[in-house]
């Protein structure tokens, strides 16, 4: 049993945790980061990074399948499942190794083990190899992230009934896959498995995919996915899942079945109904902490819990459960711990990305949210079919949509379905943070030919001034230049 004395201990080595630990090291603090699993947490090992590697494989397959349309004669792609899995693993290992190197460069000590509070300043670490260490720290950062929600009615076995952690391993490619949940995780895996040859049905209990996303954007993505072969049922609920040998019989009912019970057979069922915060083994009570009714830990703008020396960041602090949110919170918590009184988490704009093919990226208010908040909205839209650059890429399905305030012309939200949407949305983040108007965006010269100029075109369309699409006549005169 060893005893460690440090300035700070970070519990969890995911995106939030490793950012906090590295920043603490940069600021001269003696810091230990602990995790029960691997450096990088869910994001690097089972989430963001490996799924994007698989999605890239799927994107390449689509390009091969469509190569004849651009004058290339290419044999149909043959999927080597083991080779794909190897590529995914190599990507993961490279990223994990990179964080290890950064830990070493910034004097961050990493320890494997299951951490729990003995007091607000003392952590007990149950080590993988047996035994316990004690870590005494002036400050503690809780960064334990989240895990897939397990549904008792559909017991996971890791082979036939799986969660996202299982699906990313790609141990096999099912002939028929049922995805329960039309959110980010469900749609990304639907894209992956459709590309590698599975027949995929997505069932969503709510009236739209990506609940909370701009409805027009959601419908646009749904239409594109259906064209790609993904079957989608909305307003439909799954009842029983019965395993019979190598088959799972699923019964569902709702709008997708015209209100009648329907039973189908699948090789695999992916349960993707959300994630829960991981706090179960922390013994929070010993630190004077508790969770709310949804399992989250409350924090203030400086990421402090109600116990002054204990901080919490990332998924354990509530929605939205996003890696980049956790990363920024980790840096801020480290700076607050190091004495920066001005550091605070108060973003005006939080982007969200869905790595389907094409991708969806959003930031700010949807049209529906803006109207619900009482705004008189001004909408600017630009279809990808009108983009010269998109056509050179043999891409025509997609939409760029801007939501503005008709009274002030301020941008309220940006929503994109397009290749490279995850990069394009950065313009919307900057515009919202800096208080840009639709006119500002339209007046900003964008390079041609690019996908990004579609954002400029959408802004111009909001004022009925677009060049590359036919402008509809405004119902009332449009005031341009209002600030």
Beta strands, then each sheet from edge to edge (+ up, - down):
strand 1: 3-11
strand 2: 31-35
strand 3: 108-112
strand 4: 114-119
strand 5: 122-126
strand 6: 132-142
strand 7: 146-148
strand 8: 161-162
strand 9: 176-180
strand 10: 199-203
strand 11: 231-233
strand 12: 236-244
strand 13: 247-254
strand 14: 262-266
strand 15: 268-271
strand 16: 275-277
strand 17: 310-312
strand 18: 352-354
strand 19: 359-364
strand 20: 377-383
strand 21: 399-405
strand 22: 411-418
sheet 1: 3+ 2+ 1+ 6+ 5- 4+
sheet 2: 3+ 2+ 1+ 6+ 17+
sheet 3: 7+ 16-
sheet 4: 8+ 15+ 9+ 10+ 11+
sheet 5: 12+ 13- 14+
sheet 6: 18+ 19- 22+ 21- 20+
end
